[in-house]
Amino acid sequence: MDDRLLALQMAAWMERHLADSEQLLAPEVAAASGYSENRLRQKFYNVVGETPAGYLRKRRLTEAARELLAGEAIVRVALKYGYSSQDNFTTAFKSWFGLNPGEL
C-alpha cells in the first residue's frame, strides 16, 4: 500500500475515534493499520511529519478547544477526549495552546 494512502486511511480512522472516552493506545492504532507499531509510526511520520500519537493528541486538543469555545465545561471536555483528570488536560492544553483552558 502506498504510504500516503495508509496515512490518509489512518488519519480518517483516528478522526472517527477522537471522542472515544478511553485513550487509543499504539497497539490499537497499529492493529487497525495491519502494520507493527514501529512500522506504522515510521510510515505515518514520513508522510505527515509527526507520529500517529502526536497527530491524535493535537486533533483531540483542537476539538476540545472548539467545545470549550462553545461553552462546554472543562472537566467534561477533558474526560470526553481521554484525559484522566482536569489537571492532565490543563497541562496538555497549556503546552499546546500556551494558555489554560479557562482562559480560552
SEVEXKE-515268 format. One record per residue (C-alpha): chain; x, y, z. Coordinates in nm, 2 decimals. Layout:
BEGIN
chain/X/Y/Z
A/X/Y/Z
...
//
This chain:
BEGIN
chain/X/Y/Z
A/0.00/0.00/0.00
A/0.12/0.35/-0.08
A/0.24/0.53/0.23
A/0.02/0.84/0.15
A/-0.29/0.63/0.13
A/-0.20/0.45/0.45
A/-0.15/0.78/0.63
A/-0.48/0.91/0.49
A/-0.67/0.60/0.60
A/-0.51/0.60/0.95
A/-0.59/0.97/0.99
A/-0.95/0.90/0.89
A/-0.97/0.61/1.14
A/-0.83/0.83/1.42
A/-1.08/1.11/1.33
A/-1.36/0.86/1.39
A/-1.21/0.78/1.73
A/-1.13/1.13/1.85
A/-1.40/1.13/2.11
A/-1.36/0.78/2.24
A/-1.35/0.82/2.62
A/-1.05/0.59/2.65
A/-0.71/0.68/2.52
A/-0.63/0.50/2.20
A/-0.31/0.30/2.25
A/-0.04/0.24/1.99
A/-0.13/-0.13/1.96
A/-0.49/-0.05/1.87
A/-0.39/0.20/1.61
A/-0.13/-0.04/1.47
A/-0.38/-0.33/1.46
A/-0.62/-0.11/1.26
A/-0.35/-0.05/1.01
A/-0.22/-0.40/0.98
A/0.14/-0.29/1.04
A/0.36/-0.32/1.35
A/0.37/-0.02/1.58
A/0.72/0.08/1.47
A/0.65/0.03/1.10
A/0.33/0.23/1.12
A/0.50/0.51/1.32
A/0.77/0.53/1.06
A/0.54/0.53/0.76
A/0.30/0.78/0.91
A/0.58/1.01/1.02
A/0.74/1.00/0.67
A/0.41/1.13/0.52
A/0.26/1.35/0.79
A/0.56/1.48/0.97
A/0.45/1.35/1.31
A/0.37/1.02/1.48
A/0.02/0.89/1.50
A/0.02/0.96/1.87
A/0.12/1.32/1.81
A/-0.14/1.36/1.54
A/-0.41/1.22/1.77
A/-0.31/1.44/2.06
A/-0.32/1.76/1.86
A/-0.65/1.68/1.70
A/-0.81/1.59/2.03
A/-0.68/1.92/2.18
A/-0.81/2.11/1.88
A/-1.16/1.96/1.91
A/-1.15/2.02/2.29
A/-1.08/2.39/2.22
A/-1.38/2.41/1.99
A/-1.60/2.26/2.26
A/-1.47/2.50/2.52
A/-1.53/2.79/2.30
A/-1.89/2.67/2.26
A/-1.93/2.68/2.64
A/-1.87/2.32/2.75
A/-1.73/2.25/3.09
A/-1.36/2.19/3.11
A/-1.39/1.87/3.31
A/-1.65/1.72/3.07
A/-1.43/1.80/2.77
A/-1.12/1.66/2.94
A/-1.29/1.33/3.01
A/-1.45/1.31/2.67
A/-1.11/1.34/2.50
A/-0.94/1.07/2.71
A/-0.77/1.27/2.99
A/-0.78/1.11/3.33
A/-0.82/1.44/3.51
A/-0.88/1.81/3.45
A/-0.52/1.87/3.57
A/-0.37/1.64/3.30
A/-0.59/1.81/3.04
A/-0.49/2.16/3.15
A/-0.12/2.07/3.13
A/-0.15/1.93/2.78
A/-0.38/2.22/2.67
A/-0.14/2.48/2.80
A/0.16/2.31/2.64
A/-0.01/2.31/2.30
A/-0.20/2.64/2.30
A/0.00/2.85/2.55
A/-0.29/2.93/2.78
A/-0.51/2.74/3.03
A/-0.85/2.61/2.91
A/-1.02/2.85/3.14
A/-0.85/3.15/2.97
A/-0.99/3.04/2.63
//
